[in-house]
Structure formats: C-alpha cells, structure tokens
C-alpha cells in the first residue's frame, strides 16, 4: 500500500516538473534562457576543480576529411592505452606497418601523467546525429570526440606544453609505424575528379638499400649521415636564420655509380616518402607549382637526369645554329624543318626560371622538412644557376669504385670483413688502374650458384679487372693513333694553305683596270 502511494506521488511530481519546464520554455525568452543557463554553468564551474577540452573528429564544415589533430591524438591514446584500457576499436591499417591499428574504444577513460607531476584524464565518446534520408556521399552518422580533463592548477602546463607533447608524440608514432611511399606524377589530364591526390599515384616503397650497404668510402658516408640527421633536427634553427626548412643535393657521376641507391638510403634513414618528379610529363610552370604544393612534408623530391629533363642548353644551341646559317645559308630550310619537328614533339613548356622558382623562390616555402635531389651523368651540361650553392647545398660526386668501397661490397656480397685475403692487394692495384663502377663490381662478385665460393668470385673479379685494363689500353692506343692521324692531316692542310699564301705573295695576279693590265 505504501509503495502505491509513493509511486503515485512520484508520478505526480514528475508530471508537475514536466509541466513547469514546458511552461518556462514557452514563457521565458530565448535570450534570457541562454543567460540563465550560462550563469548556472558558471556557478557550477566555480565548485568544479576540473577543466575540460573537447577534440572533435570532424572540423566544422568538413564532410570527408577527419581532423588531423583528432587523428594524431587517436594514435597517441592508442599507444598509451594499450596496457590499461578494456575496450578498443580495431581498424585495418592502410599506411601502417601493422596489419591492424588499435584505438581507444568509446566511453573508455585512461589516465596519463606528464613529467611525473601533471595528471590528466582522457575519455572517448561519440555523438549520434540525425540520419539524412538522401545524401550524395553517405557515411556513418556517429561522430567521435575525445575529452581531456585536468585540474585547474595545471591549466598553463597543459595548454602550453602537454598538448604540444601529445601532438609531437602522435606524429612520431605515425612516422615510426607508417609505410614509406614512392610517388610519381600523373599527367594533368588525369587530375580531374573529386578524389584528392589525383596529381600523384604511389606504391609502397620497399628498397633494401641503406648506408650500410652503400658502396662508398666509410668516412664520406658518415659525413653525409651526420649532415642528414642534423637537418632532421634543425626546424628551430632554420626558422631562426629565416630560411625554408629544405636542403638540396646534387648527385653526379657516371652511370652505375649508385645515385639511385644513395636516394633510397637517404629515404630509409630519414623515413621520408619519395616523390619522383618526371618533368617531361608536366605541361608548364603552373602545373609544376600545383604538383609541388600537393607534396607532403618529410619527403624527398627527386628529379633524375636533370640534364635530360629540361632544355638547359637551348639558347647556346640556337646561337650555334644562327652562326651555321650565316656560314652556310643552303642549310637554312633543312634547319627550319627540323626545328618545327622538335616543337611538335615537345610536350613540356617548363622553363629553367620556373623550376628555380619552385625549388628556391617564394614557392619553395610551401611545406617543410624536404630534401630536393637532382641527379645527372654530365654535370658540365647544367646551367650554373641551377646548381649554385644555396639551391643545391651539397654536391656529392658518385665516382668510380675505390678500394674502400670495394671492401664494403666484399663484406655485403661475400662476407669478407677484413683485409687479409691474398687477392686484396692485387684488386687494390687494379682498381687504381681502371675505371670500374660499383655496379660492375657487384655484378662480378655475386655468386653464380650456391656452390660458388668467395675465392672463385674474387678470382673472376680479378680477371674482369685485367680484361677491363687491357680494353682501356687498346682503346687509348686507338685514340692516340686517331689523334696522330688527325694532327698529321691538320698539319698537311695547314702547310698546303701556307704554301698557297706564299705563292700568291711571290707572284701576284695582275689587276685588270678598264680592260687593260695595270703595270
């Protein structure tokens, strides 16, 4: 009986409360209602010792792209909550080395301690929005958010230091776990469509080259490694001196000397993505700028064989053609036809000045923490303005294989880690007398079968060096004979010309004047 009376009284009280709440909503103006709610929250906050910060999954107005701050915090919380949280959300890893990425589940709470003194609480929740009946781009209506709670006395430390720490650690976790990518630029005809990233296509970058396997003098390698690691930690220094956080490298040398392997070793060391920029597929300077804007930080932008990618000697060639036309006007029509054919075949209008602007001008400040690398087999063909210091900060010559580089290859390919092998002195002598690339050395030292021993590989390599030395000697003798024949012909032609000039001086022809010989 008492329970029935209590239930009836409770029901009557709830009905009265609902009636009063509805009456207040209709009677009190919205402005006054907002003011009363704000005053109520302020009174409550004066008794609440904690501060709350909310990080939403989607920024206001964004339909597809999740907040970068939210994603970074999600990685950080997934890392610190792996040991004490009870509920996780598993997602397939797209760009991570792991097959599955775990993030903190909804309505979970984890505690984090910063610098051993500041204690904060992270919680995860979601907001369920009203489902739309029609949508061009349907997606889940649940939007997640993270809530950060901390004591008021720690406000300054959390807002000025702790949040920066969380974002930095989240980015570092992404770098450690992500898969490196190799990008190539698409032609502008393929840029259409709503999907972002259409300017570049990519594959997972798995190159085995490292600085340990690179055939180069050890001291030279260590110098490059130290310079790269110093660049990676120099963000504040570059901001202090007023320069864009980038560095240019020019790799030059004969084919087969390891320029591509050097780039791969740099990417592996720095954990940077690689953008292989093919200039012949870029129509003009405007497209080049748009491509560079679409690259990410922590990346290497590579233009291989730069002397072949741009017509850097076009003006000099044009001057030579003009001089030839003056000397031999008969060739003018043929040269004009050839020039028209070149213009028809030419697909790219990228100019030297346009390239300089994006690597060293105002547009070079778009993005940060980038390496720009040019490679060439013929450094003498490049315009000095392209490779001057400040644009290409470090010129690295990838030369023929020396004995120190050979020892690296011998250790990698044959497992010989010291100088005690009896064939090493002979190899040292032959390497100093021949021009052998690291690619040639690697090809000759690679075992041809599982049964072939290291001694047999080295003996084969010695024979290859002796053959190369003999071929170089024969070629040098042939060039000497050809030069001697040419010099003899030039001397004979010069002598005949001199004799003709002397004959004219000794017996000058009579000059005709008014049809009569002038005495």
Number of C-alpha atoms within 10 A of each C-alpha: 5 7 8 9 10 11 11 12 12 12 12 12 12 12 12 12 12 12 11 12 12 11 11 12 11 10 10 11 10 11 8 10 14 12 11 12 11 12 12 11 11 12 11 11 12 9 8 11 11 16 14 12 12 14 17 20 21 19 15 8 7 10 11 11 10 13 16 13 17 20 20 20 22 21 22 23 24 20 17 15 22 15 9 10 17 12 16 16 12 12 11 11 14 12 14 16 14 13 10 13 18 20 23 28 18 16 12 16 21 18 16 15 11 14 8 7 8 16 15 18 15 21 19 20 17 15 11 10 10 8 12 9 6 7 8 5 7 12 11 8 13 14 13 16 18 24 15 19 18 18 16 13 12 16 15 10 12 21 11 10 12 19 14 12 14 19 20 15 17 21 17 15 15 18 16 11 14 16 20 23 20 21 20 17 22 18 16 14 7 11 15 10 8 7 8 10 15 16 22 20 13 16 11 12 16 12 14 10 18 17 19 14 17 20 30 27 16 15 10 10 16 14 10 15 17 10 12 16 12 11 19 14 11 13 16 10 12 14 11 9 8 9 12 20 22 25 21 21 20 24 23 22 19 16 16 19 23 23 24 15 19 21 22 24 21 21 24 19 15 18 18 24 25 27 23 18 21 17 21 16 18 20 16 17 19 12 16 19 18 12 18 19 15 15 21 18 16 19 24 28 23 21 19 21 17 23 20 15 16 18 16 17 12 10 10 9 11 11 11 11 15 14 11 15 15 11 10 10 12 11 13 15 11 10 15 11 10 11 11 11 11 11 9 8 8 11 14 16 17 21 14 15 12 16 18 17 15 19 22 18 14 11 15 20 15 17 18 16 19 24 23 20 21 21 21 21 20 15 19 10 13 17 13 10 12 19 19 13 13 11 19 21 15 18 16 15 14 22 19 22 25 20 19 15 18 22 23 21 25 22 13 17 17 18 12 15 13 10 10 9 11 9 13 17 12 11 21 15 12 19 20 13 14 20 17 21 22 24 15 17 20 17 12 19 21 18 17 11 7 6 7 11 12 17 14 12 18 21 15 14 20 20 13 17 24 17 13 17 18 13 13 15 13 12 12 12 12 12 12 12 12 12 12 12 12 12 12 12 12 12 12 12 12 12 12 12 12 12 12 11 11 12 11 11 10 8 8 9 8 10 10 10 9 6 7 9 9 9 7
